[in-house]
């Protein structure tokens, strides 16, 4: 079996991608599901410490390296990839969409299981390409968003590459652990934090999320939400294994700002995308705290978040396909018409709210306890208050979509059918996983990095805290339900960044055009002068081609001599 462990799990979905694109839908989706399950099984079974050294671009590299961090991410990406292929089939995603989703999962796994920064950066750049194709694949409406996505992530990639190169100049190796754990302090670490932070969704660097995630096919959104920011969190934990107070503070800010914007949204996928910012904030906070419990809690929340957030996006996608709208105010009363959809939504909502018995309760408690143990009181309060906001947000979602009075207006006034078995299968599978890991947290702890021994999952204080957050959230929703119903849209930084970027692009295009026109004028003038000289020097109109060739050679040699002597 040694040959199997030497393979990168990225190969499974990468090999399945062309099959999904070129074969029949049935065969392609079957192969895609098998690829996801192979990644899941491989990540569980591969021996710790397994690695594959190699040479990349003339430098020492480790193409595959299995660590507790990479195992955690590999397990969940494999599981959700398999579930999403079934979901893609159920939602009539095209073969190209499924192929792009599998390929994107593959390059994400390549980054996660890389054993050096050079290999990680190669896959990091491929991630930007793959995600852009996923966004673009949905047609004309997604082209601008995909273009902006590519620009954002290439800017982030430049920062990360600069940090990696400076780190290499200091330690002389790209391999993880060379010169000490994590990134070299100072400028290399700062550049890496900005580059990684863009993928993570740091505040100020997050507008690409809410711009791009609501655009593509609903199955593409699921794979994007499950991979992009989570690979970013993995890279952040890899770059800063000891944490940093600034990273912890950023996590707390992400929790509060993300959940505030989420509460104010009325469109399903925008609401859920802002919750990515907020929930990733818990992971970033755990990484920033830097203790064993914080690190394990952050990675636990990563795994759990992929489950319940993917489930929420699956539910949101089916709501869109059934009602023809993403506006929560144009739904209502769907619990009676689609009970399975409502039941799986309820599981995901309770999980993300951190209610006991669901997986979010376990990991959220670990992160909050790590902040408490580190004496970071402001962070502790930010995480708890963020939990209250999460309850408010999903009480609002559940009320408007499932429990409130049915909205009757044109396109949304349609009969909503119950889920087919193929539609229900991935939702039920992910919902059961949310419950299983909440009731039996040792199953979760088995794939986490060290630190879980300090978790107090079933301590009375955890239930008291979770209960208080739940009651406070429901009470706040009851108080603000009427004012929230009057809010239709809320501006974010994209309303500043995107017009500014468009203006800069137009200015660059205009400047380029002016330069090109000027060069064209100069070339025309030079050509005219040359013609006048030729007419004067050769009245008969004949020019000796050998003489011209000799003249050009002499002029070229003269130019070379000038350069050499000048140097």
Order of alpha helices (4+ residues) and beta strands (2+ residues): alpha-alpha-alpha-beta-beta-alpha-alpha-alpha-alpha-alpha-alpha-alpha-alpha-alpha-alpha-alpha-alpha-alpha-alpha-alpha-alpha-alpha-alpha-alpha
